[in-house]
Amino acid sequence: MERDMIVTAWEHHCADGWPQFSSPHQGPLMTIDTVIGGCVVFYLDSPDGLDDQRRAILKDCLHDLEDLTDEIDLECRPYFLRLGRLGSMLLDTKPPLACPTESAGRPLSIE
């Protein structure tokens, strides 16, 4: 279910394209957009979901985006608010269950 919601949100986000605006924050916003987009693509392409490193990067991007949101032109703000919701949806996904292992780190055999 959550995967379908992310696919739908991603398709909607991509359909709008990058907004036209002039801002001293355009470079950082492009970077944030690219990183969050990369995390979405990785999530959708990987059965393992996001690893801890990508989750940490995504959290940082969302924090940076939140800091910049009030400084974004009103006409462009919906694009970035949607980007933030998309990133938050990714963070809310549950990582896949790890394979149970014995204390020595070897996979348990199922016989």
Summary of the structure (lengths in Angstrom):
residues: 111
radius of gyration: 17.3
end to end distance: 32.2
largest distance: 63.2
contacts: 269
relative contact order: 0.18
helix: 62%
strand: 2%
